[in-house]
Amino acid sequence: PMRGKRLPANSDDDMRRHLGDLLSSGEGADVAFRVGGETFAAHRLVLAARSPVLRAELYGPMREGTTTEAIRIDEMEAWVFEALLVFMYTDTWPEMEGEDESAMSQHLLVAADRYDLKRLKLICEDKLCSRISKSTAAVTLVLAEQHGCHGLKEACFAFLSSLGNLKAVMDTDGYEHLRRSCPSLHD
C-alpha cells in the first residue's frame, strides 16, 4: 500500500529534538539518578540503548531495583551527568567555549569511559588533542593513560617530544601528578 507514495522527510535533527524534548519534559521517565545533590529523571530504554554498562545495571541480573529510590552516582558532578544525559538522548555536544569546554572534555571523557560510550569518548579525545599545551599536557597524558585513549596518548607524546615543551611541562604541577599517577610512563 505504500508503493509509490513519498514518505515525509525525517531527519536526524527531528529525532534529536524529539528525544531532547522527552528528556527535558521528563514525561514517561521511569528511573531517577541522584548526582551531587541534584535529581535527574530519565528513561531506562533510552539509556540501555546507548550504554552497555547502563543496560547491564538497569536490566541485567545485578540490576538496580525498580523502586522509586533514585540511583546514586558518586564521583561525578551534576553538570557533567546532565551533559552526559543530553548526549545520550541527542548525540550532541554541550555548547560552551574555552576553558569550560576543556574541563567538560576531561570530565566527559571519564564518564564516557565509565559508561562505555565509545563515540562520546572519541569526541572528547579529539577535543583534548586540539587543546594540548604546556599547562595541560601532563594532566591530559594521565587521563589518556588511565582511560585507554591511545590517540590522545600519542598526541601528548608528540607534543612532549619537543625538548622545549618537555622542559616547560616538567615545571608544572601537572607533571608531579603525572609522576605519581602513572609511574609506568617513567620507565
Secondary structure, DSSP 8 states (H G I E B T S, - for coil): --TT-------HHHHHHHHHHHHHH-TT--EEEEETTEEEEE-HHHHHHH-HHHHHHHHSTT---SSSS-EEE-SS-HHHHHHHHHHHHH-------HHHHHHHHHHHHHHHHHTT-HHHHHHHHHHHHTT--TTTHHHHHHHHHHTT-HHHHHHHHHHHTSHHHHHHHHTSHHHHHHHHH-GGGG-
